[in-house]
């Protein structure tokens, strides 16, 4: 991956981190308050992974502690752990919010021709198959493929299996419409 792709991927990770995690603490607390330990565990697991992608070591560490305290469906989270999680998360969100980029919606005139779109899908497919987060760096190109909104959403949600299914549908549509 070249430096420009690395920067693009880093930007996508920052954008996703802020968008997906700005309300995560309240969701974790609500899940704990309603006894949905499984949901709280999943949310903290995802937060831990997201923090790791951006090298947010302190946030990753406390999210790992909270995740471990929710292991086996039991809530063993302490008030101190929740306070620390909230503080580290707020610090990260505050740090990254000014760096969030506004997504640009492409105009119809910018849409890719089928041959180019199919080439991009061919490059993207193995990345999705192997769950490679580098596929995030393709989002700006994928936006230029008609009908790609759901594919982008699945990639951003790291739902690579569903993304592969959607990619195949887009590919079929492109092959059936040779324009």
N, C-alpha and C positions, 0 to 999 in steps of 0.2 A: 504494500500500500504506500503510495507516495505521500508527501507532506500535505498536499491540498486535500486528498481523500481523508487523511488522518484528521485534519482540521474540520472537515465536513462532518465526519463521524463524531468528533468531540462536540461539535455544535448541536447535532441531533440528540446526543446523550444529555446535554445540558437542557435543551428544550423539553425533552421527555421527562427528565428528572423533576423539573419545576412543575410542569403540567400534571404529572401523575402523582406527585407527592406533597403538593401544597396543603392538601386537606387530609393527608394520611393519618396524622396523629389523632384527629377527631374521630376518624373511622375506626382506628384501633381501640380508642377509649369506648366508643359506642358498642363495638363488638364485645369488649370485656364487660361492659355494664349489662348487656343483654345475655351474657353467658355464651356467646358464639366464639368459643376459644379457637375453633378450627379457622374461622375467618381471621381472627386477630393474629394467629400464627402465620397464616398465608400472607397477610399484609406486611408483617414485620420481616418475613423471609424475603419478599419482593423488595422491601426498602433496603434490607441488608445488601442484596445483589446490586441494586441501583447505586447505592453508596459506594460499593466496591468498584463499579465501572468508572466512577469519577474520582477515585482515590480519596474518598472522604473517610479516612481511617477511624476517627472517633465515632462518627455516626454508624459506620459499619459495625464497630465493636459493640456499641450499646444495643443496636438492633439485633445482633447475634445473641446477646445476653437475654433480651426480652423474648426472642424466638425460643431459646433454650428453656426459659421459664414457662413457656406455653406448651412444652413437649408433652406428648401423650394425652392431650386434651385437658390438662390441668392448668389452672391459673395460679402460678407461683410468682407472678410479677410483683415486685415491691414498688411502693410509692416512689422511692428514690430512683429506681430504674425508669419509671415513667417520666419523672421530672427530667432526668438526664436525656432520655430519648427526645422529649419535646424541645429541650434547649438545643441539642445538637442539630435537630431537624430544622428548627427556626433559623439557626446560624447558617446552615447550608442554603436554605431557600433564600435568605436575605443576600447571601453572597452571589448566588447564581441568577436571581431574578433580573438584575440589570443586563445580564448577558444573553437573555432569551431573545431569539430572533422571531420576527413576525413572518409566518409562512405566506408566501406569495402564491396566489391562484393564477395558474397559467391561462392565457387567452386561447381561444379556439385556434387562432392562427399559429400558435406556438406548438400545437400538438404534433407529435411525431408521426411520420409515415409508418405504415405497417412493418416494412422491412427493418427499419431501425428499432421500432418497438419490440419486435420479435427477438432481435439481437440482444437487447437489454434484458428481456425475460430469460433468454438462454443463459446469460451471465449470472443472473440473479438466482436461478433455480438451484444450483448446487449450494449456494450460500444458505438458502432457506432449508434445504435438505439436511445440511449438517449443523443447522442452528447457529450459524456464524453471524455475530452481531454486525459484521462489516456490511451486511445487507442494508443497514440503516443509511449508509452513505449513498445508496441508490435512490433514495426517496425523491430527491429533486428531479431525477430523470424519469422516474415512474410517474410523477405528477403529469408528465406530458403525454401519457398514454391514456386514451379515452377509457373511462370506466374503471379507473384504478383506485378510487377513493377507499374502497373496502380493503383492498390489498395493502394499501399504506397503513390503514388502521391496524390490521393484523400484524404487520411488521413492527409497528410502534409498540404494540402490546406484547411483542415477542411470542405471538401465537403462530409459530412457523408452519405447523402442520396445516392449519386453516389457510394460511397465506399461500401454501403450495396448491391447495385446491382452487383458490381464487385465481392464482396465476394461470392454472390450466384452463379455466373458463375464459379468461381474457385471451389466452393464446388461441383457443378455438374460435372465439369471435373475430380475432384478427385474421386468422386463416380463412374463415368463411366470408370475409369482406376484404377482398384483395386491393382495395383503394389505398 
